[in-house]
Amino acid sequence: MKAVNIKLSLAENVKTFVNIANRYPYDIDLRVGRHVVDGKSILGIFSLDLSKPITLEVYADSCEDLMEEIKPFVIG
């Protein structure tokens, strides 16, 4: 599993992120506090508090290709 913090402050960012995430076979979760949603669900993501940093959890041994594509959203 790999975990990084991301920021999705604009609706356009959420749409772009979901489009990227859906191209990969990995299970992806997004976590804010105790709330966890499927990272491939646009409605799930909009249910989160997007003003806070979001923890992205990818359940795969090797996911460098995904990490490279989402680099614009990664913080820290």
Buried (B, 14 or more C-beta within 10 A) or exposed (E): EBEBBBBBEEEEBBEBBBEBBEEBEBEBBBBBEEEBBBBBBBEBBEEBEBEEBBBBBBEBEEBEEBBEBBEEBEEE
